[in-house]
Amino acid sequence: MFVFLLPYVCASLWGHVGKETEKLRQTSIVRLEGESAEHKILVSMDWGVWEIPMEEYLVYKLSTVMPKTYEKEALKAQAVLLRTELVQALKEQEDQELLLSGDGQNRWYELDISMEEFEIWRQAVEETDGLYLSYEGEAIQASYFQISNGQTRDASEVWDTDQRPYLRSVSCMQDKAARNYGSTVSVSRADYICALQEKLQSGFSEAEIWEGASFTYDTAGYVTAVSFTAQDKEPEQIDGESFRYLFDLPSASFEMKKEERQMIFRVTGVGHGFGMSQYGANCMALNGETYDQILQKFFYRTELTKFE
């Protein structure tokens, strides 16, 4: 269906040259020491590959996925999840270097950035140095998203497997107070039909597409499948995540209302709904809970493990 790990491939290092190398030196945030410092992250850029220590990369990455206004314990929980993604990838690759896509990273060497601007993110990484989340000794699939619909999702309901028993549904009612909790998306009849005709393979007519959708939900209230049926045609399904991306819906927790000339989607939550709700984590931190307590809530029977 969809993959939550950062994209990576094995590759050899390209050299930095000239102005780009000097710019990287000038904008370097922090050099962290520790057991995982020897592991290198190679970030693929337009001009080549930017090589940085793993813990330093995490400072940059954390700044792109969680705002500094969030509580430190929430930031620390997020730092552990980002490190877990990298640990899982490094162990699968069986190497001490990992090549990642540089999408969104160019701004770090194009701008003059001071260490002080990254202090809160740096502290979150430093105070969780080398820690990642494991289940029965293995790094987990460290899923996270912005806001739930009031409950996170159970992976076994969607993937029909028990390979991720730590991704269980948990209540997250505080998310309903988030400013972006509810949203409405309108799609014209023409755009709705056109997008689905391109996606579906059985040659459904405009009328069949407009009339024919039925939805399957998981127990958390997210759409897992959208089905289309018509006489003399093979029935087809689109999984919930693919369907929501087709119409740029904030999440797959939605209800659909058909009007004469448009389709109205009423959506709750932001993101796929698996693992840690960032908004929920921040609420827990505001209530005095620590990053390890936050992670224990969202990831069943997992443990903090030191990366060596």
Secondary structure as GFF3:
##gff-version 3
##sequence-region A 1 308
A	DSSP	beta_strand	8	9	.	.	.	ID=ss1
A	DSSP	alpha_helix	18	27	.	.	.	ID=ss2
A	DSSP	beta_strand	40	45	.	.	.	ID=ss3
A	DSSP	beta_strand	48	53	.	.	.	ID=ss4
A	DSSP	alpha_helix	54	65	.	.	.	ID=ss5
A	DSSP	alpha_helix	72	93	.	.	.	ID=ss6
A	DSSP	beta_strand	97	101	.	.	.	ID=ss7
A	DSSP	alpha_helix	106	110	.	.	.	ID=ss8
A	DSSP	three_ten_helix	115	118	.	.	.	ID=ss9
A	DSSP	alpha_helix	119	126	.	.	.	ID=ss10
A	DSSP	beta_strand	131	135	.	.	.	ID=ss11
A	DSSP	beta_strand	138	139	.	.	.	ID=ss12
A	DSSP	beta_strand	144	145	.	.	.	ID=ss13
A	DSSP	alpha_helix	155	159	.	.	.	ID=ss14
A	DSSP	three_ten_helix	173	177	.	.	.	ID=ss15
A	DSSP	beta_strand	182	188	.	.	.	ID=ss16
A	DSSP	alpha_helix	189	199	.	.	.	ID=ss17
A	DSSP	alpha_helix	206	211	.	.	.	ID=ss18
A	DSSP	beta_strand	213	217	.	.	.	ID=ss19
A	DSSP	beta_strand	223	228	.	.	.	ID=ss20
A	DSSP	beta_strand	236	239	.	.	.	ID=ss21
A	DSSP	alpha_helix	240	246	.	.	.	ID=ss22
A	DSSP	beta_strand	254	258	.	.	.	ID=ss23
A	DSSP	beta_strand	262	268	.	.	.	ID=ss24
A	DSSP	beta_strand	276	277	.	.	.	ID=ss25
A	DSSP	alpha_helix	278	286	.	.	.	ID=ss26
A	DSSP	alpha_helix	291	298	.	.	.	ID=ss27
A	DSSP	beta_strand	303	306	.	.	.	ID=ss28
###
